[in-house]
Protein backbone atom coordinates (compact mmCIF):
# COMPACT_ATOMS: atom_id res chain seq x y z
CA UNK A 1 0.00 0.00 0.00
CA UNK A 2 1.37 3.44 -0.97
CA UNK A 3 1.84 6.01 1.78
CA UNK A 4 -0.98 8.28 0.52
CA UNK A 5 -3.35 5.30 0.31
CA UNK A 6 -2.38 4.28 3.85
CA UNK A 7 -3.05 7.81 5.15
CA UNK A 8 -6.34 7.99 3.28
CA UNK A 9 -7.46 4.67 4.73
CA UNK A 10 -6.55 5.84 8.22
CA UNK A 11 -8.48 9.08 7.78
CA UNK A 12 -11.53 7.17 6.55
CA UNK A 13 -11.39 4.80 9.52
CA UNK A 14 -11.21 7.72 11.97
CA UNK A 15 -14.11 9.46 10.27
CA UNK A 16 -16.20 6.30 10.33
CA UNK A 17 -15.48 5.79 14.00
CA UNK A 18 -16.63 9.34 14.76
CA UNK A 19 -19.89 8.72 12.91
CA UNK A 20 -20.45 5.26 14.38
CA UNK A 21 -18.68 4.67 17.74
CA UNK A 22 -20.34 1.24 18.01
CA UNK A 23 -17.90 -0.10 15.42
CA UNK A 24 -15.25 -0.37 18.10
CA UNK A 25 -17.52 -1.29 21.01
CA UNK A 26 -16.41 -4.95 20.92
CA UNK A 27 -12.94 -4.02 22.14
CA UNK A 28 -14.49 -2.55 25.27
CA UNK A 29 -16.41 -5.68 26.19
CA UNK A 30 -15.25 -7.74 29.13
CA UNK A 31 -12.92 -10.48 27.82
CA UNK A 32 -13.80 -14.14 28.26
CA UNK A 33 -11.72 -15.10 31.28
CA UNK A 34 -10.06 -18.51 30.94
CA UNK A 35 -8.00 -20.02 33.74
CA UNK A 36 -5.95 -23.20 33.25
CA UNK A 37 -4.37 -25.28 36.01
CA UNK A 38 -0.81 -26.48 35.44
CA UNK A 39 1.32 -28.84 37.52
CA UNK A 40 4.53 -30.78 37.04
CA UNK A 41 4.13 -33.64 34.56
CA UNK A 42 0.93 -32.30 33.00
CA UNK A 43 0.33 -33.66 29.50
CA UNK A 44 1.39 -31.00 26.99
CA UNK A 45 -1.38 -31.49 24.41
CA UNK A 46 -4.04 -31.70 27.13
CA UNK A 47 -3.43 -28.03 27.83
CA UNK A 48 -2.06 -26.53 24.65
CA UNK A 49 -4.52 -28.17 22.23
CA UNK A 50 -7.59 -26.61 23.88
CA UNK A 51 -5.77 -23.32 24.55
CA UNK A 52 -4.86 -23.13 20.84
CA UNK A 53 -8.51 -23.46 19.79
CA UNK A 54 -10.08 -21.28 22.48
CA UNK A 55 -7.37 -18.65 22.09
CA UNK A 56 -8.36 -18.05 18.46
CA UNK A 57 -11.69 -16.60 19.54
CA UNK A 58 -11.77 -12.83 19.81
CA UNK A 59 -11.66 -11.10 23.16
CA UNK A 60 -10.31 -14.00 25.24
CA UNK A 61 -7.84 -13.73 28.11
CA UNK A 62 -6.07 -16.95 29.13
CA UNK A 63 -4.05 -17.28 32.33
CA UNK A 64 -2.20 -20.19 33.93
CA UNK A 65 -2.51 -21.00 37.62
CA UNK A 66 -0.17 -23.25 39.57
CA UNK A 67 1.51 -23.93 42.89
CA UNK A 68 4.81 -22.41 41.74
CA UNK A 69 6.03 -19.98 39.12
CA UNK A 70 7.70 -22.47 36.74
CA UNK A 71 5.91 -25.69 35.80
CA UNK A 72 7.42 -28.55 33.78
CA UNK A 73 5.26 -30.57 31.42
CA UNK A 74 5.70 -34.35 31.13
CA UNK A 75 7.36 -33.85 27.74
CA UNK A 76 9.85 -31.37 29.20
CA UNK A 77 8.96 -27.82 28.07
CA UNK A 78 8.15 -25.44 30.91
CA UNK A 79 5.53 -22.74 31.32
CA UNK A 80 5.33 -19.69 33.57
CA UNK A 81 2.23 -19.30 35.72
CA UNK A 82 0.32 -16.02 35.96
CA UNK A 83 -1.50 -16.77 39.22
CA UNK A 84 -0.76 -18.80 42.34
CA UNK A 85 -3.04 -21.42 43.86
CA UNK A 86 -2.75 -19.47 47.10
CA UNK A 87 -6.08 -17.90 46.15
CA UNK A 88 -9.04 -18.55 43.84
CA UNK A 89 -9.83 -16.57 40.70
CA UNK A 90 -13.36 -16.11 39.30
CA UNK A 91 -13.42 -17.10 35.63
CA UNK A 92 -15.71 -18.03 32.76
CA UNK A 93 -13.85 -21.25 31.98
CA UNK A 94 -11.60 -23.29 34.25
CA UNK A 95 -9.43 -25.86 32.44
CA UNK A 96 -7.98 -28.90 34.21
CA UNK A 97 -5.56 -30.93 32.07
CA UNK A 98 -4.38 -34.43 32.87
CA UNK A 99 -1.07 -36.25 32.69
CA UNK A 100 1.06 -38.49 34.85
CA UNK A 101 1.28 -35.74 37.44
CA UNK A 102 -2.33 -36.42 38.41
CA UNK A 103 -1.30 -39.78 39.91
CA UNK A 104 0.33 -38.00 42.84
CA UNK A 105 -1.96 -35.01 42.98
CA UNK A 106 -5.08 -37.07 43.73
CA UNK A 107 -3.55 -37.53 47.21
CA UNK A 108 -2.85 -33.83 47.69
CA UNK A 109 -5.57 -32.69 50.09
CA UNK A 110 -4.49 -29.05 49.86
CA UNK A 111 -5.05 -29.12 46.11
CA UNK A 112 -8.39 -30.89 46.56
CA UNK A 113 -9.56 -28.11 48.86
CA UNK A 114 -8.38 -25.46 46.42
CA UNK A 115 -10.13 -27.20 43.51
CA UNK A 116 -13.45 -27.21 45.32
CA UNK A 117 -13.12 -23.49 46.01
CA UNK A 118 -11.95 -22.65 42.48
CA UNK A 119 -14.78 -24.61 40.87
CA UNK A 120 -17.28 -22.68 42.99
CA UNK A 121 -16.17 -19.41 41.33
CA UNK A 122 -15.90 -20.83 37.79
CA UNK A 123 -18.83 -20.61 35.39
CA UNK A 124 -17.73 -23.64 33.34
CA UNK A 125 -15.23 -26.38 34.20
CA UNK A 126 -13.44 -28.28 31.44
CA UNK A 127 -11.24 -31.31 32.16
CA UNK A 128 -9.07 -33.13 29.67
CA UNK A 129 -7.82 -36.71 30.00
CA UNK A 130 -7.06 -37.60 33.64
CA UNK A 131 -7.79 -34.06 34.73
CA UNK A 132 -11.19 -35.54 35.58
CA UNK A 133 -9.41 -37.70 38.18
CA UNK A 134 -8.57 -34.58 40.16
CA UNK A 135 -12.13 -33.29 39.99
CA UNK A 136 -13.55 -36.71 40.86
CA UNK A 137 -11.20 -37.25 43.79
CA UNK A 138 -12.25 -33.85 45.17
CA UNK A 139 -15.90 -34.97 45.06
CA UNK A 140 -16.73 -32.31 42.48
CA UNK A 141 -18.14 -34.70 39.89
CA UNK A 142 -20.44 -36.68 42.18
CA UNK A 143 -23.71 -37.29 40.34
CA UNK A 144 -22.33 -35.76 37.14
CA UNK A 145 -22.12 -37.48 33.74
CA UNK A 146 -18.42 -37.49 32.86
CA UNK A 147 -15.69 -39.28 30.96
CA UNK A 148 -11.91 -39.56 31.04
CA UNK A 149 -8.90 -41.05 29.27
CA UNK A 150 -9.92 -44.57 28.25
CA UNK A 151 -6.35 -45.86 28.70
CA UNK A 152 -6.61 -44.89 32.39
CA UNK A 153 -10.33 -45.56 32.71
CA UNK A 154 -10.18 -48.18 35.45
CA UNK A 155 -7.90 -46.08 37.64
CA UNK A 156 -9.86 -42.86 37.28
CA UNK A 157 -13.30 -44.39 37.69
CA UNK A 158 -12.10 -46.30 40.76
CA UNK A 159 -11.41 -43.00 42.52
CA UNK A 160 -15.07 -41.99 42.66
CA UNK A 161 -17.91 -44.43 42.11
CA UNK A 162 -20.48 -41.64 42.62
CA UNK A 163 -19.66 -40.16 39.20
CA UNK A 164 -21.80 -41.28 36.25
CA UNK A 165 -18.82 -42.37 34.16
CA UNK A 166 -19.41 -42.73 30.43
CA UNK A 167 -17.24 -45.47 28.85
CA UNK A 168 -18.13 -44.44 25.27
CA UNK A 169 -17.76 -40.69 24.79
CA UNK A 170 -15.18 -38.48 23.14
CA UNK A 171 -16.42 -35.83 25.55
CA UNK A 172 -19.41 -35.28 27.83
CA UNK A 173 -21.12 -31.96 28.43
CA UNK A 174 -23.24 -31.91 31.58
CA UNK A 175 -24.20 -28.36 32.36
CA UNK A 176 -21.36 -26.72 34.23
CA UNK A 177 -18.97 -29.60 33.52
CA UNK A 178 -17.33 -30.54 30.23
CA UNK A 179 -15.09 -33.60 30.49
CA UNK A 180 -13.13 -35.19 27.65
CA UNK A 181 -11.32 -38.42 26.93
CA UNK A 182 -7.60 -38.86 26.31
CA UNK A 183 -5.22 -36.11 25.17
CA UNK A 184 -6.37 -35.11 21.65
CA UNK A 185 -10.03 -35.44 22.65
CA UNK A 186 -9.55 -32.23 24.60
CA UNK A 187 -8.96 -30.34 21.36
CA UNK A 188 -12.21 -31.73 19.94
CA UNK A 189 -14.06 -30.79 23.11
CA UNK A 190 -12.54 -27.31 23.01
CA UNK A 191 -14.01 -26.73 19.55
CA UNK A 192 -17.33 -28.00 20.88
CA UNK A 193 -17.07 -25.38 23.62
CA UNK A 194 -16.34 -22.72 21.00
CA UNK A 195 -19.43 -23.77 19.05
CA UNK A 196 -21.50 -23.80 22.23
CA UNK A 197 -20.34 -20.32 23.14
CA UNK A 198 -19.93 -18.56 19.79
CA UNK A 199 -21.66 -20.84 17.27
CA UNK A 200 -20.56 -23.58 14.88
CA UNK A 201 -19.48 -21.09 12.21
CA UNK A 202 -16.84 -19.80 14.61
CA UNK A 203 -15.73 -23.32 15.51
CA UNK A 204 -15.41 -24.20 11.82
CA UNK A 205 -13.44 -21.01 11.19
CA UNK A 206 -10.92 -22.02 13.85
CA UNK A 207 -10.85 -25.61 12.59
CA UNK A 208 -9.90 -24.35 9.13
CA UNK A 209 -7.48 -21.76 10.47
CA UNK A 210 -5.54 -24.40 12.41
CA UNK A 211 -5.89 -27.06 9.68
CA UNK A 212 -7.26 -29.41 12.31
CA UNK A 213 -9.69 -32.22 11.47
CA UNK A 214 -12.37 -31.81 14.15
CA UNK A 215 -14.15 -34.91 15.42
CA UNK A 216 -17.36 -33.04 16.20
CA UNK A 217 -19.38 -36.11 17.24
CA UNK A 218 -19.07 -36.77 20.97
CA UNK A 219 -20.35 -40.32 20.44
CA UNK A 220 -17.59 -41.11 17.95
CA UNK A 221 -15.13 -42.56 20.46
CA UNK A 222 -12.71 -45.02 18.80
CA UNK A 223 -11.03 -45.71 22.16
CA UNK A 224 -14.20 -46.50 24.13
CA UNK A 225 -14.02 -49.18 26.76
CA UNK A 226 -16.48 -52.05 27.00
VOROBA-94431 format. One line per 5 residues: for each residue x, y, z of C-alpha. Coordinates in Angstrom, 3 decimals. Example, Ala and Ser with C-alpha at 12.3 -4.5 7.8 and 13.67 -1.06 7.14 Angstrom:
2
12.300,-4.500,7.800; 13.670,-1.060,7.140 $
REM end
This chain:
226
0.000,0.000,0.000; 1.366,3.437,-0.968; 1.837,6.011,1.777; -0.978,8.281,0.522; -3.348,5.302,0.312 $
-2.382,4.277,3.852; -3.048,7.809,5.147; -6.343,7.989,3.281; -7.461,4.669,4.729; -6.546,5.839,8.219 $
-8.479,9.081,7.781; -11.526,7.171,6.552; -11.386,4.800,9.524; -11.211,7.721,11.966; -14.114,9.461,10.275 $
-16.202,6.298,10.326; -15.484,5.787,14.004; -16.634,9.340,14.755; -19.887,8.720,12.909; -20.449,5.259,14.378 $
-18.679,4.672,17.741; -20.336,1.240,18.008; -17.895,-0.097,15.421; -15.253,-0.368,18.104; -17.521,-1.291,21.006 $
-16.408,-4.950,20.925; -12.936,-4.019,22.144; -14.486,-2.548,25.275; -16.413,-5.685,26.190; -15.249,-7.739,29.129 $
-12.920,-10.482,27.824; -13.797,-14.138,28.258; -11.721,-15.100,31.281; -10.063,-18.510,30.943; -7.997,-20.023,33.739 $
-5.947,-23.205,33.251; -4.374,-25.283,36.009; -0.811,-26.480,35.436; 1.321,-28.842,37.517; 4.535,-30.780,37.042 $
4.127,-33.638,34.560; 0.930,-32.299,32.999; 0.328,-33.658,29.504; 1.386,-30.996,26.990; -1.380,-31.495,24.407 $
-4.041,-31.703,27.127; -3.428,-28.031,27.832; -2.065,-26.531,24.655; -4.523,-28.166,22.233; -7.594,-26.610,23.882 $
-5.771,-23.323,24.548; -4.858,-23.132,20.842; -8.506,-23.455,19.794; -10.076,-21.284,22.481; -7.372,-18.649,22.092 $
-8.355,-18.048,18.464; -11.692,-16.597,19.543; -11.774,-12.829,19.814; -11.664,-11.104,23.163; -10.305,-13.998,25.236 $
-7.841,-13.733,28.105; -6.066,-16.949,29.129; -4.054,-17.276,32.330; -2.195,-20.185,33.927; -2.511,-21.003,37.619 $
-0.174,-23.251,39.573; 1.505,-23.932,42.895; 4.805,-22.411,41.744; 6.033,-19.977,39.118; 7.699,-22.466,36.737 $
5.909,-25.688,35.801; 7.417,-28.545,33.780; 5.256,-30.573,31.417; 5.703,-34.350,31.127; 7.364,-33.853,27.745 $
9.848,-31.369,29.203; 8.956,-27.820,28.071; 8.149,-25.441,30.912; 5.532,-22.740,31.321; 5.335,-19.692,33.572 $
2.233,-19.295,35.718; 0.317,-16.019,35.964; -1.500,-16.773,39.216; -0.762,-18.801,42.336; -3.042,-21.416,43.860 $
-2.753,-19.469,47.100; -6.080,-17.903,46.145; -9.041,-18.547,43.839; -9.835,-16.567,40.703; -13.357,-16.112,39.304 $
-13.425,-17.104,35.630; -15.713,-18.027,32.759; -13.851,-21.249,31.976; -11.598,-23.289,34.253; -9.428,-25.855,32.436 $
-7.981,-28.896,34.211; -5.559,-30.928,32.068; -4.383,-34.431,32.867; -1.075,-36.250,32.692; 1.062,-38.492,34.855 $
1.275,-35.737,37.443; -2.331,-36.422,38.414; -1.301,-39.781,39.913; 0.329,-37.997,42.839; -1.961,-35.013,42.983 $
-5.078,-37.066,43.734; -3.555,-37.528,47.207; -2.847,-33.825,47.687; -5.568,-32.690,50.091; -4.488,-29.054,49.864 $
-5.046,-29.122,46.113; -8.391,-30.889,46.557; -9.563,-28.107,48.865; -8.378,-25.460,46.418; -10.125,-27.199,43.505 $
-13.452,-27.207,45.317; -13.116,-23.485,46.011; -11.953,-22.653,42.477; -14.779,-24.608,40.872; -17.275,-22.678,42.992 $
-16.168,-19.408,41.332; -15.899,-20.830,37.790; -18.830,-20.610,35.391; -17.727,-23.639,33.345; -15.232,-26.379,34.201 $
-13.439,-28.281,31.436; -11.238,-31.307,32.158; -9.067,-33.130,29.673; -7.823,-36.708,30.002; -7.061,-37.602,33.635 $
-7.793,-34.063,34.730; -11.188,-35.542,35.584; -9.413,-37.704,38.181; -8.569,-34.578,40.160; -12.133,-33.294,39.995 $
-13.552,-36.711,40.856; -11.198,-37.246,43.788; -12.247,-33.850,45.171; -15.896,-34.967,45.059; -16.730,-32.306,42.484 $
-18.145,-34.702,39.888; -20.443,-36.677,42.181; -23.715,-37.288,40.344; -22.327,-35.759,37.138; -22.124,-37.479,33.743 $
-18.425,-37.490,32.860; -15.689,-39.279,30.960; -11.915,-39.563,31.043; -8.897,-41.048,29.269; -9.923,-44.569,28.246 $
-6.351,-45.859,28.704; -6.608,-44.894,32.385; -10.335,-45.564,32.707; -10.179,-48.183,35.454; -7.899,-46.083,37.642 $
-9.858,-42.861,37.276; -13.300,-44.394,37.694; -12.097,-46.303,40.755; -11.408,-43.005,42.520; -15.074,-41.986,42.658 $
-17.907,-44.428,42.107; -20.477,-41.644,42.621; -19.661,-40.161,39.204; -21.796,-41.283,36.247; -18.821,-42.372,34.165 $
-19.407,-42.731,30.429; -17.243,-45.469,28.849; -18.127,-44.439,25.266; -17.758,-40.694,24.793; -15.184,-38.484,23.140 $
-16.420,-35.829,25.552; -19.410,-35.275,27.828; -21.125,-31.956,28.432; -23.236,-31.915,31.579; -24.202,-28.356,32.360 $
-21.359,-26.725,34.227; -18.967,-29.596,33.520; -17.331,-30.537,30.232; -15.088,-33.603,30.487; -13.131,-35.187,27.653 $
-11.319,-38.420,26.931; -7.603,-38.861,26.306; -5.224,-36.112,25.173; -6.368,-35.108,21.648; -10.026,-35.439,22.652 $
-9.548,-32.232,24.596; -8.961,-30.340,21.357; -12.209,-31.729,19.936; -14.056,-30.788,23.111; -12.538,-27.306,23.011 $
-14.009,-26.735,19.553; -17.329,-28.002,20.876; -17.068,-25.381,23.624; -16.342,-22.716,21.005; -19.429,-23.775,19.047 $
-21.500,-23.801,22.228; -20.341,-20.317,23.142; -19.935,-18.555,19.792; -21.659,-20.840,17.273; -20.564,-23.579,14.877 $
-19.480,-21.092,12.210; -16.836,-19.796,14.607; -15.732,-23.324,15.511; -15.407,-24.202,11.824; -13.437,-21.014,11.186 $
-10.918,-22.024,13.847; -10.851,-25.615,12.588; -9.897,-24.350,9.135; -7.478,-21.757,10.470; -5.544,-24.401,12.412 $
-5.888,-27.058,9.683; -7.259,-29.409,12.309; -9.691,-32.216,11.472; -12.367,-31.809,14.152; -14.152,-34.908,15.424 $
-17.365,-33.041,16.198; -19.377,-36.110,17.237; -19.072,-36.768,20.965; -20.346,-40.324,20.440; -17.593,-41.114,17.951 $
-15.134,-42.562,20.458; -12.711,-45.023,18.803; -11.032,-45.708,22.161; -14.196,-46.498,24.128; -14.021,-49.184,26.764 $
-16.475,-52.049,27.001 $
REM end
